[in-house]
Amino acid sequence: MNGNERALARELRWAGHVGAHAAIVDATSNEGEGGDVRVARVILMNIDALTHTKVWVRVLGASGDAATDEDAHARWRTTDEACGRRSNVYALLHVVAAPIGREWWERWIGERVGACALSVRAFVKNARGFPVLPKEAQAMVRDMFRRNIQIMLTDWNGAPDGCARETIAPGDVAGDEGRVGVDSAHPMRLYWEYLVYLFRGVEPASEQALAEAPYRDYLQAPLQPLMDNLESVTYETFEKDASKYIQYEEAVRCALLDLVPEGDEGSVMVVGAGRGPLVRASLRASERANRNIKVCAVEKNPNAVVTLQHLVAKEGWGDRVQIFPGDMRTCAADVRVDVLVSELLGSFGDNELSPECLDGAQRFLKPTGVSVPQSYESFVAPIAAAKLHDAVVSYKDLKSIETPYVVKFHRVHHIAEPKSVWEFEHPNNAARIDNERYARVEWSSEELGSASSTLHGFAAYFDATLYDGPAGCVRCSIHPHNHTLGPTGELMFSWFPMFFPIQTPVYIDRRGASPTKIEFYIWRRVDAHKMWYEWTIAKPVQGHIHNPNGRSYWIGL
Amino acid sequence: MNGNERALARELRWAGHVGAHAAIVDATSNEGEGGDVRVARVILMNIDALTHTKVWVRVLGASGDAATDEDAHARWRTTDEACGRRSNVYALLHVVAAPIGREWWERWIGERVGACALSVRAFVKNARGFPVLPKEAQAMVRDMFRRNIQIMLTDWNGAPDGCARETIAPGDVAGDEGRVGVDSAHPMRLYWEYLVYLFRGVEPASEQALAEAPYRDYLQAPLQPLMDNLESVTYETFEKDASKYIQYEEAVRCALLDLVPEGDEGSVMVVGAGRGPLVRASLRASERANRNIKVCAVEKNPNAVVTLQHLVAKEGWGDRVQIFPGDMRTCAADVRVDVLVSELLGSFGDNELSPECLDGAQRFLKPTGVSVPQSYESFVAPIAAAKLHDAVVSYKDLKSIETPYVVKFHRVHHIAEPKSVWEFEHPNNAARIDNERYARVEWSSEELGSASSTLHGFAAYFDATLYDGPAGCVRCSIHPHNHTLGPTGELMFSWFPMFFPIQTPVYIDRRGASPTKIEFYIWRRVDAHKMWYEWTIAKPVQGHIHNPNGRSYWIGL
């Protein structure tokens, strides 16, 4: 160890001793060849002694120059990888200029960022002489507020020695209104007030956003919808989302209009009726379509059947609703219906076995009958999501790395747009139904943008067509470009997206002249007892095939 | 799964059922995008059912064309990585032409190769019309024989359908001598006879090579020379190597000539005398230099001391040899000697604590005294060594990945030349002795050659100067370019090299236009109780720093 390294080690241990929240290590000026790796080693050497103290590695988060920004990101990648991606080593983004574009700061959302230090140098003066942020910097700061990334003000000017400070001459700042509670003489007061103003401008969290807050970046293990029976509270959560049932009501209404001649009686079967929300939606659709219907409700969960039977009496459904307890794939019911309604979709469309269940239930359809949903398509997108990857790795086993999770994305950056992988249609009239699927998806250099980023895995979404016919087309989607909205314009919230992790994060290096690609493979596989996915990346580097034979994760049939 | 995938799965399971030695899977003609990954998935899907059957993935090991060779190697990398580097999935090298150069086939030595299938197409006719191999193919085949890689003859001609065969018309081959035991009518007989001829041309293994055979590619955990006492059989092994003691004798002879005036009595201290080989060498040196000497023998192992005391009587050393039981760093002995002789070097020079021990023993030297060895330098080289890496990974823990091993290299390919990392000199007269070291070593694109390969870790060597003075310079080295030879020209065998693994093998891809570098960092660290190394790669990709704070491996002081 040389003198600098010894000094850094001493400072880190001191920070740990006094219980500092974070020790800031400067990666903006590690001079000489190999400086970043050497600094990383000193961090690693002392990290176990820093039980309560985080390490914040200061990098230039926005310098106003693409090459400098890329260099800063690359140095963070070096530090993070050399430290073995330790979860208490963070980037501290030092912003000394307006970001040159959205992708140049958004990529940092997917990294392990401790805080954003905003230099007074990043500010400009407005017409009245007050310090304000340029537009792209405003967007960045607002986004950091939304994502709960701490913003700091600093007068450090980014000079290599790490100590030089901006001079803020008293004459530089506009008039002082001597507000109470703020030290009016403090040279940074106006900068601080501007940030407060920006913070106040961030739209307040909706009730729904507040309800979802605890789920942000929280990995949920996939449901086992066939093997387990849902609890009442889970139904409660599902039923809360008005937007979903509005879509279903509209889809059934259109289907009835197209399939049932005026004056005739139509028939609807709800498979997986649960506590009855789709029965209700179907009855409402019947009224609005001016078609009388009989509803058959099939439900395998005996506890939910009790609630359904209670509802028949309570809501006066009488003989309009008939209940069939049992598994839709096997239960006996001598009926043929016009419309088969189900809400079996998972975040990735088919991941909760909708194809297998509906294949089993389609025997109840008339030859002219339709399924609601009619079809659903699955999408994937490459994402930077250090926080999610850290969480996956913290389980310390291969099983967890080879599991896709349902998760409310928060500190997640989309490296490229979602692409379609496959589709299912119902009813499936193929002579031999094959619900296995395979897809290879590629994002070209052009689709990956200009800024380098880190690939931690893939986001997964569905986009479903509930019904498409002469009377109308009704969709239900969590695809970011096409997300179904509720009556008051809020996003439908019944489904969070899914996250397919990859074992080793990959640096998507956009600095060189050679083209970079991301290539992703995914398989849907089914045997007599279970369904599972297998996946891998093949570009820019070949990974191992995750979850072969469903060794780590599967959904029981 | 499509029809081809189903057919392949069926064949693999059949091979397993009949207990075939290996099932050959064709990766020379996986048509369509993503074919290699899809084939890998089918392999992976069935691999656990193949308990006794290996999978041999057929690739074009030598096609006569650089781009085709590179493509074949890249496809093998894809298959191997997609399969998660499973140890029962091998490359089967299909050779249809003379290799275009040494590095184009040598890189395969470092991959997991099951066999080499030599196509009759790779042969040419000599003047008498007999099939022979071109020179580079001969070199390759001879090397494969030496490394125990199975050679097969095949008339498959490399055509994409995997079945087309070369036509070997009877008229194509020269006269038939009807030898007994060989089917003289077989069209491949002459090819086979030529291979037998090549095999016979391979120099027979020396006695030493035979003795070393069980150690080939066998990972030996590092010794704990200070914490443990060696067993007699270990001394026995060490003492077998005449070449080493010839070097020591010569070094001591030169030192005595330079330091002890004719007629004076010299003094030699052997520290770590063991069962006395260096005492013997010193006495022989004394005779040859015509200088009388007194020898002090320091030894901490009480069991070895018994042998030493016995030797004093048995060999009639009388008062010429005095024994000091104890640790050279602490034992009491009121002597000052001309020459301090030790054999504490490890494969990497300093890895068995020679610096720390000699620093402790140098108080016994006169101000004019010298140490034998005087200095030693450590070297590292990037290597492809799938077999070693597989062995490291088979331990299934981080500890094993972060340990350097002593190993007799066999299926190892040097990707580039060794480079120096650091040096130690004795005696060390610095006011404050610092035996910590740091080195950053880089191999440029030019130094990495033209053929792509796989980096599994680093080979480590030492090159020592036992003595350098007016009377002569005596070296002792296992550096491949400078390996000390014994009296009959055989390699000194006391030290096998070391292997520093890296956690994730890296594809050194030489296909693109952009330059590729390998950058390696290594630290030697010492605290009050132990010495250890830390290491990482930083290019072409950043790895984690291995063994921080000696968490996985250390040598006790």
Chai-1 contact restraints between the chains, C-beta under 6 A:
chainA,res_idxA,chainB,res_idxB,connection_type,confidence,min_distance_angstrom,max_distance_angstrom,comment,restraint_id
A,G34,B,R440,contact,1.0,0.0,6.0,A-B,restraint_1
A,V37,B,Y521,contact,1.0,0.0,6.0,A-B,restraint_2
A,V37,B,A538,contact,1.0,0.0,6.0,A-B,restraint_3
A,R41,B,I545,contact,1.0,0.0,6.0,A-B,restraint_4
A,L44,B,I545,contact,1.0,0.0,6.0,A-B,restraint_5
A,L44,B,P548,contact,1.0,0.0,6.0,A-B,restraint_6
A,M45,B,P548,contact,1.0,0.0,6.0,A-B,restraint_7
A,M45,B,N549,contact,1.0,0.0,6.0,A-B,restraint_8
A,T78,B,Q542,contact,1.0,0.0,6.0,A-B,restraint_9
A,E81,B,Q542,contact,1.0,0.0,6.0,A-B,restraint_10
A,A82,B,T536,contact,1.0,0.0,6.0,A-B,restraint_11
A,A82,B,Q542,contact,1.0,0.0,6.0,A-B,restraint_12
A,A82,B,I545,contact,1.0,0.0,6.0,A-B,restraint_13
A,G84,B,H544,contact,1.0,0.0,6.0,A-B,restraint_14
A,R440,B,G34,contact,1.0,0.0,6.0,A-B,restraint_15
A,G512,B,S514,contact,1.0,0.0,6.0,A-B,restraint_16
A,S514,B,G512,contact,1.0,0.0,6.0,A-B,restraint_17
A,S514,B,S514,contact,1.0,0.0,6.0,A-B,restraint_18
A,Y521,B,V37,contact,1.0,0.0,6.0,A-B,restraint_19
A,T536,B,A82,contact,1.0,0.0,6.0,A-B,restraint_20
A,A538,B,V37,contact,1.0,0.0,6.0,A-B,restraint_21
A,Q542,B,T78,contact,1.0,0.0,6.0,A-B,restraint_22
A,Q542,B,E81,contact,1.0,0.0,6.0,A-B,restraint_23
A,Q542,B,A82,contact,1.0,0.0,6.0,A-B,restraint_24
A,H544,B,G84,contact,1.0,0.0,6.0,A-B,restraint_25
A,I545,B,R41,contact,1.0,0.0,6.0,A-B,restraint_26
A,I545,B,L44,contact,1.0,0.0,6.0,A-B,restraint_27
A,I545,B,A82,contact,1.0,0.0,6.0,A-B,restraint_28
A,P548,B,L44,contact,1.0,0.0,6.0,A-B,restraint_29
A,P548,B,M45,contact,1.0,0.0,6.0,A-B,restraint_30
A,N549,B,M45,contact,1.0,0.0,6.0,A-B,restraint_31
